[in-house]
């Protein structure tokens, strides 16, 4: 089993730097926000955090490729760092503290690049989660001050907590009826959104979550954290990992039922 400790430690250093940069501009009255071609917002803090991470990676891992939400792909090779400088930009620009920097290392493998390290850092919440392949998932303040995470053992939908982001995406894909049927079957629903429900699945406080449309940088870090905590992370098509353009995550015991409902067509 490869030892990813040095890469994980570097990812924490990168997250520390990003946290300092993003928190310095959080709730700033003069924060500059633009609209990208896909009509999603991007702030100066998104760009600055990604530039900072890229600069540190180019010095520390010059042979590795980098893929980021704001500046695309740079470099080639069997190792690729995947960066979302601020996951939850809409929250960030409105002063809502639910946003995070997502940092993942992916390695070339059969079936495409697979995440082997992931760090999810939410400084406005005072939370951080991380994982490395074969070494488990953890949450805490630092590598030396952490608790191991495990998914829940809830095995029936009527006892399960289901988290999601919004209704509009499910409706646009013709999956709304199945989504609503699922919400009627579970014990509880909450629309936490973005990275947070995946971390709750990993911690065992939520049992299943899903989103209908995502990019690789939204999922690479969260996927390894969920799976190393003992959970299951796939696309809505059931393909393991962060490659399907959407995501379904669970404690594993409820995954087939989750996919069954979400693949019901209107």
N, C-alpha and C positions, 0 to 999 in steps of 0.2 A: 504493500500500500504506500503510494507516494506521500511524503511529508510536506504539507503545504503551509507549515507554520510560518516560514519567512514571508510568503505571499500574504498570509492572513495578517501578520503583523504590519506589513506595508499597507494593506488595505485600511487598517485602523489609523495609521499615520495620515493617510490620504483623507479619511473621514474626519479626523481631528482638524485638519487644515480647512476642509470644506465647511465644517460646523462653524468655525470662527468667522469665515467669510460670509456665510449666509445669515448668521445671527446678527452680524454687524449691520445688515441692511434690512432685517425683518422689522416691519412696521415703520420703516423710514418714510417720512412724508414726501420726500423728493425721489422715491424709487421710480425708475423709468421702466415702463412696461410697453412692449410692442405686441402686435398680432402676427403670427406666422402664417404662411400660405394655407395651412390646414385649419386656420381660424382659432388655433389655441394660443394662449398668451405665453410670452417669454419675457422674463425680467432681466435687468442688468445683472442681478445676483445669479441667475441660472448660468449666464455666459461666463461670469467671473469665476464661479466655482468650477465649471468644467475646464476653463483655461488653467486654473491652478492645479487641478488634478492631472491634467495632461502634462503640464510642465514637470511635475514631480515624477510622473511615470517615465517620461522621456529620459530623465536623469538616472532613475533607479532601475528601470527595465527597458533599456534602449532597443532591445531586440523584439520586444513584444508589440503587437498591434493594439490599437485603441479604437473603440467604437463608442461615440457619445451622441446623445440626443441632439445637441446644438451644433456640433461641428463634424459629424459623420465619421467615416472610417479613415484611419491612417495606419499604414504599415501592413505587413503580411506575416504569416508564420503560424505555427501550431498553437500559439498562446495569444489570447485576445482579451484585453480588459474592456468591460462594458460598463458605461457610466450614464446614470441619470442624475444630473447635478441637483435638481429639485423635483422630486416626484410629488405632485400636489401643488403645482404652481398657482392654480386658482385659489387654493387656500392661502398660500404664502402671500399673494398680493392683497388679499382681503384681511390679513392679520389673524387668520385661523391657524392654530399651532400644529395641525395635522399635515405635515410634510416631511420629507426625508431625502437624504442623499443615498443613492443606491450604487454600490460598487461591487462588481463581480469579475472574477477571472474565469474565462472559459478556455477549454483545451480541445483541440481537434480529436475526434473520436469517431467510431463507427456510427453513422447516422447524423453526422454533423457535430459542430462545436457543442460541448456540454459544460455547464457551470461546475467548477470545482471549489471555488471560494466565493462567499458572498457576505457583504456587510450592509446593513440597513441602519442608518443613523438619523434619528429624529431629535435634534437638539432642543427644539422648542418644547417637546414633551419630556425631555430629560431621559430619553430611552435609546438603547442601541441593541441590535440583535446581529448574530453572525453565525457562520458555519463554514466548515471545510469538509470536503469529501472524505467519508470514512471516519470522521472525528467528532461527529455530533453537532448539535446546534445549541447556542448559548445566548443568554442575555445578561447585561450588566453594564457597569461603568467602563470596564477595561478587560483585557485578556486575563489579568490576574485577580479580578473581582467580578466573578460571573457565576450564574446558575445555569445548569443544563436544562434544556427544554424538551418536553415530550407532548405529543398530541393527546387529545382526549380519548377515552374508551367508549364514548357514547355510540350505541349501535342501532338505535331506532330513530327515524326521522321525527317522531312525535316528541322526542326528548332533545332534539338538536337545535342549536343556534346557527342561523344562516346569515351571513353578511354579504352585502353587495354595494355597488356604487350609485346606480341610478336606474330608472325604468326605461329611459328613452332608447338606449342602445339595444335592449332586448326587443323592443317594439320594431325598431328599424330592421332587425334581422328576421322578423317573423317568429320570434321565440317567446313572445310575451305571455301567451296562454300557458305554456309549460312552466315558465318562471312563476306566474301567479299561482298555478297549481302547487308548485313546490312550497311557496310561502304559506299556503293553507295547510300543508302537511306538517311543517316543522313547529317546534315549540315557540320559537322566537325569531324575529328578523330585525336587523338593524343596518342602516346604510352608512357604515363607517367610511368606506371608499379608499381608493389608492392602495398604498402598501400595507396599511394597518391591519385589515382583516386577515391577510396572509400571516402576519406575525402573531395574531391572536389564534389562528389555527395551530401554528407551531407551539404556542404556549399552552394550548388546550383550553382556552377560554371561549373560543368559537369553534364549531365543529366542521363547517363548510362555508366556502365563499366562491364567487365566480364573477368574471367580467367578460362582456361580449366582444370587446375590441381593445387590443393592447399591442405595444411594440416590444421588441426584444429587451430593450433597456428597462422597461417597466417590470420585467419578469425574471431576468437572469439571477439577480441576487435573492429575490423572494423564493424562487423555485428551490434553490439548494438549501435554504434555511428550513423550508417546509419538509423537504424529503429527509434531511438529516435529523429532524425532530421526530421522524417516524411516520410522516404523513405522505399523501399522494398529491402530485402536482402534474396536471396534464392540460392539453387543450380541450375544447369542447368535443373534439373528434376523438378523444381518448389517447392521443399521442403523448407519451411522457415528455416532460421538459417544457421549456419556454419557446416553442417553435411554431405554434399554430395560429398566432395572431389574436389569441384570446386565452382565457385561463379558467381552470376549475381546480380548486384545492380543497382537501378534506383530510380527516383523520385516517382515511383509507377504508374504514369500515362502511362508510356511507357513499363511497365514490360512484359506484355503479348506479345507485339510485339518483344521485345528483346529476350525472350525465343523462340518464334516462329522461328526467323531467326537462332539462334544458335543451334537449334535442327534439322535444315535441314541437311540431310546426303548427302555426296558426291556420 
